[in-house]
Amino acid sequence: MDSAATTPHHQSFGGGTAPTRASTGGGIGTVSLGTVTYICGDCHKENEIRPKDPIRCRECGYRILYKKRSRKMMVYDAR
C-alpha cells in the first residue's frame, strides 16, 4: 500500500501551525493578538473585543457594535 494514500490530508500542510492574527503596526492603532476594535452604536466609544468576549459596549452596555474600518486597502476580485 502507498504511504501517501494513508496520510491524512490535514498533516500535509507543513509545520502543523495555524495562521495567527498579528498585531497591526502603523494602522489606526496597535491591536494585540486576537482583538478587533469596534465602535459602539450609542456612545461611539471604541471597544476592543476578543473572540470569547460578549458583544456589548464596555462603557454603556449597548449591544450594537460596528467594526472599525481599517486603513489597509483591500481589493477583491468579483466574478
GIDA-V718922 format. One line per field, one symbol per residue. ss: DSSP state (2 for helix, 1 for strand, 0 for the rest). phi: phi as a letter, one per 20 degrees, with the letter a starting at -180 (. if undefined). burial: b if it has 9 or more other ideal C-beta (glycine too) atoms within 8 Angstrom, else e. Layout:
ss: ???
phi: ???
burial: ???
This chain:
ss: 0022220022200000000000000000000000011111000001111000000000000000111000000000000
phi: .ffffeffffeeemnmdefdeefednefaedffndcecdffdemeecedegeffebffednfddcdfffeeffdddeec
burial: eeeeeeeeeeeeeeeeeeeeeeebeeeeeebeeebebbbbeeeebebbbeeeeeeebeeeebeebeebeeeeeeeeeee
